[in-house]
Structure formats: C-alpha cells, structure tokens
Amino acid sequence: MNSNREHGVTEAFVRLANSLVGEFDVIELLSGLTAECAQLLDIASAGLLLADERGVLHVVAASSEATRLLEVFQLQREEGPCLDCFRTGQPVRVADLEEHSGRWPQFVDVATSAGFVSVHAVPMRLRTNVLGTLGLFGSRTGALDDDDLELAQALAHVASIALINGPTPPDPAAIGARLSSTLRNRASLEQAKGLLSYVGDLDMDQAFTALRGYAREHGVALSTVTDGLVQRTLNARTVLENVAGIRHESSE
C-alpha cells in the first residue's frame, strides 16, 4: 500500500470511528463513505442502498449522479448485483458485466451504456441483520483484488455500526426506524439538490458539491442545510455564492 493510499485509509477509518462517539450527519457520513471508496479502491464510483423497516431498499448515497441513477434503475427493475447481495447477505463479484447479461439483462444494458463494465457489492450488516449494500462500480473489466474487497467490507462494517450507534437499541424495529429517518433525510437532500440545480443552472453533482461546501464552511450538518432549503428558511442564492468555484473545480 503506497503512503497516499495508506493515509486515505487511515482518514476514512478515523472519520467513521469519530462518528461512534459523537453526533454526526448520517447522509454526510454515508456520502463520504462512497466518495472514499471511489478514491481508495480500484473502481470508478460507489453507491449505497439501505432498507427501510419493511425491507424495501432505497438509494441513500452515491459518489456520482450517474451511479445514483444506476442504483435507482436496479431498484425499479428489481435486478442487479446489489440486490442479489442484499438478498443473500453475501458479497457479489462481477469482473465482466457482459458475461452476466443473461442474469441481469436490463441492468447490464444500462450499466454498460453508463460506462460501467464491472461491479462488486458487499453487504452492510449488523450481526444477522442485513441493512443494505455497498456497490462498487468499475469502468474497466476485472475483479477487485482481495485487499480492496476486504477494505470495502471493513468500511461497510464500521459504517453499519455508526449508522445504528447512539440511544437506539439494536433490535430490528429500532434499526428500521433509524434507517427510515435516514431515508427521509435523503429525500430532503434530493429536493435540495433539485432546487440548487434549477436556481444555479448546475448539474446534480455540482449541486451536491455546493450543499456539502456550504455545510462545511458554516460548520452545520448537511441535513440542516437541506431542510432549510426545502422549508425555504435558507435562500438557494446564499448557498450558491461559491458556485463559480464549484464550476471551476468540475471543469478541471
């Protein structure tokens, strides 16, 4: 492991560990997890699905808008490696999606059209409860090596513990309620991204960057910013003041 990657891995685990002993924003935590996976692993992007109290999966975080849309497509068509991972509770390794076109015909067609040709998925679990899956999408064919897959699973394990950490007792009903709250926050995030995209003429990735940037600059939770935008107690123009910098970064 090179020094830069080792430092990135350390930072990722430190961030997750810190969430176990203090207040944290769940959507920010999980969005950071997908971004870190995309940076640390030999993949192009990552997405995260969580189940509500009824066992229905929802997209909660993704490192890019293309990945989020692909995860949504999986759920709509009820086929894909991430769904299989959730159903079995076991990792799924797909080194070449084209070889599985008979298994997931609709998913493979859309995924390859989006530029993804390999997919790996690891379960998020707490003991015997499978909470969701972490999907790892590659732009090149080939299986992830064991070190990368083990790192992804370890990050998913720590994130799972952080997700239900706090006063909520670890029983299925309480876990379901906590996850449902997280999913409501995600719905608010999508509304806020849509608003910023419209007002600032941004794509959805740029809108999310603006949200995270504003939250970090002002030292507030991401959910506080999204709720403020949705409830109109925070003006979209205020959040978009650094939009020129966001556009500049995205063009580099």
Summary of the structure (lengths in Angstrom):
residues: 252
radius of gyration: 17.7
end to end distance: 27.2
largest distance: 50.5
contacts: 839
relative contact order: 0.13
helix: 60%
strand: 14%
